[in-house]
Amino acid sequence: MALPDVRIVRGRGGLGRQRPTEDGVSGFITQGVAVVGGLQLNTSYELRSLAQLEALLVDADYDTTNSADLYYQVSEFYRANPGAVLWLRVVARTVTLATIADKAENHAKRLLLDAGGKIKQLAMSLDSANAYVPVAVDGLDGDVVAAITKAQALAVEEFEQHRPVVILLAGHSMSTTLADVLDLRGEAADYVAVVVGTDHLTRPAVPAIGCALGTLSRAGVHENIGWLDKFNLASDGRFLKAGLSNGKHLGELVAGDLEGLHAKGFIFALQHTGFDGFFWNDSHTACPLDSDYAYLENVRASNKAARIVRQTLLPNLKGPLPLNADGTLQTQTVGDFEAKSKTALEANMTRNGEISACDVYVDPTQDVLATSRVDVKYTIVPVGTAREIVGTIGFAKSLN
């Protein structure tokens, strides 16, 4: 028996502190060439700074020598989000974008596996040799159009394998006749977004996929990448003029062009009168507007919730399910499932402002003896986005 004493024990968890999230971990896969003693093709690299890419002997000279955009895109990623984690993989220039995205191929899929499921947003782009001639389909490089379906199938499989991810595709070679361009709101690819915006002075016809990926990695899962108060694209001499991947700058467009492109669900940069800088127009995904996942922040919040819920439920897997005499789940069992899940979502998302509210329900009457399965229903109220703010101004004879 211990000596009589007054013992003080340190409590834990009262401050509700959370481990740093990995929401910003990103991946980028593109075409390129190997460097002797440096960057190798078909190899996954984990970068935490632009200096680490330069250590692989990839710098501005690499871009100039190889007529490439690799250094530019990665430097733009780190300009948008310094210090972020970027998983990089470069493939041969003979590999198409659709092949890169194909879940049956050893390209994007390999990068996601090498990262151990940590990648939350993945960007893919072409970086073709000068001799490459795109074949136009629906007002874009046909390879991009083919890649949309492949990228969606990859993301669906990743979700099923508990590695949810959103995918950004570079929308290369957009037609100068914007009326001919594919309507992404008619597609069924809610994990996929297409970026056609460019930094017109730096790379006038190259989709700014690196900057878009950096912006997305910096944004909270509930935040729109076009938020004016947080995501100004203009800095360090970049994005002083914006354009599209057809080589045209915004000043060359006629009235209604941008509205039409916006309505078709593409992502590009624009200005807002009275506010300095350039900003992404929105966070469209390639699916109908009436989808719950019509915007990247909806998909990212859902993906994060799925990861949290699975991690919370895993300890219960293959565990006993005490039942009442009538075969229904005991109140304590139901309460355990509901409380643990709701607590995890509230601690990791509601408290951070990433969702507005959540609820969890387990039907105690479900026949778990017959199915050996417990169905848990999660209801989440997302955070809204102010896509339009209307102020009404008028005159009055008095304020009384």
SULHU-V667132 format. One record per pair of residues at least 24 apart in sequence whose ideal C-beta (glycine too) atoms are under 8 Angstrom apart, sorted by the first residue. I is the first residue (numbers start at 0). J is the second residue. Records with the same first field share a line. If there is no record, write none. Layout:
I=J  J
//
This chain:
15=346  350
17=346  347  350  351
20=347
21=84  117  119
22=119  216  219  220  299  303
23=80  83  84  119  216  217
24=83  84  86  114  117  118  119  216
25=76  83  84  85  86  118  119  120  121  122  212  213  215  216
26=85  86  87  88  107  110  111  114  118  120  121  122  164
27=72  73  76  85  86  87  88  121  122  123  124  208  209  212
28=87  88  89  90  99  106  107  110  121  122  123
29=68  69  72  89  90  123  124  125  126
30=89  90  91  92  94  124  125  126  127
31=65  67  69  89  90  92  126
32=65  67  92
33=89
34=61
38=89
40=89  90  91
41=88  89  90  91  105  106  109
42=88  89
43=86  87  88  109  110  113  114
44=86  87  88
45=84  85  86  87  114
46=73  84  85  86  87
47=82  83  84  85
48=77  81  82
49=73  74  77
52=87
66=128  129
67=126
68=124  126  202  205
69=126
71=201  202  205  209
72=124  126  208  209
73=209
74=209
75=198  207  209  210  213  237
76=209  210  212  213  216
77=213
78=210  213  234  235  237
79=209  210  212  213  214  216  217  232
80=213  214  216  217
83=213  216  217
84=117
85=216
86=110  113  114  117  118
88=113
92=126  127  128  131
95=142  145  146
96=123  124  125  140  142  143  145  146  168  169  171
97=142  145  146  149
99=123  146
100=146  149  150  153  166  168
101=149  152  153
102=149  152  153  156
107=150  153
108=153
111=157  162  164
116=161  162
118=162  164
119=163  164  165  216  299  302  303
120=164  165  166  167  212  215  216  299
121=164  165  166  167
122=166  167  168  169  208  209  211  212
123=150  166  167  168  169  208
124=168  169  171  206  208
125=169  171
133=171  172
135=172  174
136=181
137=179  180  181
138=173  174  176  177  179  180  181
139=170  171  172  173  174  180  181
140=170  171  172
142=171
143=168  169  170  171  172  193
144=181
147=183  186  188  191  193  285
148=188
150=188  190  191
151=187  188  189  190  191  285
154=190  191
155=190
158=190  302  305
161=305  306  309
163=301  302  303  305  306
164=190  302
165=190  191  192  215  284  295  298  299  302
166=190  191  192
167=191  192  193  194  208  211  212  215
168=192  193  194  208
169=193  194  205  206  208  244
170=194  195  206  244  265
171=206  244
172=204  244  245
173=243  244  245
174=245
175=245  246  247
177=252  256  259  260
178=259
180=260  263  265
181=263
182=263  264
183=263  264  265  283  284  285  286
184=262  263  264  283  285  286  287  288
185=287
186=264  285  286
187=285  286
188=284  285  286
189=284  285  286  290  292  293  298
190=284  292  298
191=284  285
192=266  282  283  284  285  295
193=264  265  266  285
194=265  266  267
195=243  244  260  265  266  267
196=241  242  243  244  266  267  268  279  280
197=241  242  243  244  267  268
198=232  237  238  240  241  242  268
199=240  241  242  248  249
200=239  240
201=237  238
203=242  246  248
204=242  244  245  246
205=244
206=244
207=232  238  268
210=237  238
211=266  279
214=279
215=295
218=296
219=351  352  353
220=296  299  300  302  303  348  353
221=296  299  300  352  353  354  381  382
222=296
223=281  282  294  295  296  384  386
224=266  279  282  295
225=278  279  280  281  282
226=278
227=271  274  278
230=278  279
231=275  276  277  278
232=268  276  277  278  279
233=275  276  277
238=268  276  277
241=267  268  269  270  277
243=267
281=386
294=384
296=381  382  384
297=381
300=348  353  354  379  381  382
301=379
303=347  348  353
304=344  348  354  357  377  379
307=343  344  347  348
308=340  343  344  375  377
310=343
311=339  340  343
312=336  339  340  375
315=373
320=367  373
322=367  368
326=366  368
327=363  364
328=361  363  364  365  367  373
329=363
330=363
333=361  363
336=361  373  375
337=361  375
340=375  377
344=377  379
352=382
353=382
354=379  380  381  382
355=380  381  382  383
356=380
//
